[in-house]
Amino acid sequence: MIDPQILRDSPEILRRSQEARGSSVSLVDDAIAADSRRRTSIGEFESLRAEQNAFGKTVAQAPKDEKRALVAQAQELAARVKAAQQVSTDAEAEFARIVGAIQNPIIDGVPSGGEENFVTLREVGERATFDFEPRDHAELGEMLKAIDITRGTKVSGSRFYFLRGVGARLELALMNMALDKALAEDFVPLITPTLVRPEIMAGTGFLGEHADEIYYLPADDLYLTGTSEVALAGYHSDEILDLSDGPLRYAGWSTCYRREAGSAGKDNRGILRVHQFNKLEMFSYVHPDLAEAEHEKLVGYQESMLQACGLSYRVIDVAAGDLGSSAARKFDIEAWVPTQGTYRELTSTSNCTTYQARRLDIRYRGETGKTSPVSTLNGTLATTRWLVAILETHQKADGSVVVPEALRPYLGGLEIFEPVA
């Protein structure tokens, strides 16, 4: 939820943000009107309730012969109070519905527009070149007996796969290297639940326009998470945090599930766009004044991981219309995929400012003792998709793949993946 004070004092900030996102600007005016109705109805209810309380004292002190008439008036007044309370409750719900649809106001400098309007901040590393026709990751995975898509489809349907042999080992190596990086930067590791309650999913902002991408179990009223960000955000819901020693940082390791609704025909080959994958997600609870600095740190940790894997990549400032409802700013890191001749997203890092914390009631106590919403940030430190870029970037003409040096200690010193006859 947005800060209601911004709605009242600086609605133009919200209008500009909604416009930059390509979202409804009139929603801001609807929210202002709903807020006015809400406050008016609350005032009327409280005024009537005060009148009821005062009248109750009058009835109690009245002579016996006058009480019958006064009791009738009290009953009438009670009915009016009850009706006013209902009007107030309905107005509160309507305001929450409308204001909840307003997306997190973007941070100054975020580019306007949609998916294609991102701004490239930097490109790092030389793109891999070959003196032979490179194979894509799906073919390499088959030659190495590392990825088995045929049997994944047989068992579970399209967009499923098995990682086997060196493929399974490579993912575990990558995740463990990321975990070591997270530990070095004071993240507390968590293995998170992958089923969450509706209020937690809604609190993180995932039940908006992309709700059709989420798996839902109606018999249990639970959602399968597409990222451990959801569980990590819910970890401290309804709590007051101590941030006096700096941010609270968590690294959530989980399997993730996405329906990939609306992506029919896109990236059908290989494991770029799948229904199930593993991920190590960073999550920070920070003082709002430190959120932008924390955002840069998270990106730095991601870049160090990609550099350790010997990947060429670019960092982009995602355009407002591609942020999702919760993020006020998002930096994506995209690795070069040789056989596609383009960059593909490997990490995403979002500054959600106080948007999620307001919805989940996560606060910190300031020096005056007053509590205020914290800021939350999240970012990928490693995920299954990285295997695509690693295999393609480090391949040899015979189908073998050189293991990046930083990953070798996590693979028992293995230096090269050899094709299996």
Secondary structure, DSSP 4 states (H G I P E B T S, - for coil): ---HHHHHH-HHHHHHHHHHHT--SHHHHHHHHHHHHHHHHHHHHHHHHHHHHHHHHHHHHS-HHHHHHHHHHHHHHHHHHHHHHHHHHHHHHHHHHHHHTSPPPPPTTPPPSSGGG-EEEEEESPPP--SS-PPPHHHHHHHTT-EEHHHHHHHH-TT--EE-THHHHHHHHHHHHHHHHHHHTTPEEEE--SEE-HHHHHHTT-SSTTGGGS-EETTTTEEE-SSTHHHHHHTTTTEEE--TTS-EEEEEEEEEE---TT-TTSS-STTSS-SEEEEEEEEEEE-GGGHHHHHHHHHHHHHHHHHHTT--EEEEE--GGGS-SS-SEEEEEEEEEGGGTEEEEEEEEEE-TTHHHHHHTEEEE-TTS-EEEPEEEEEEEEETTHHHHHHHHTB-TTS-EEPPGGGGGGGTT--EEPPP-
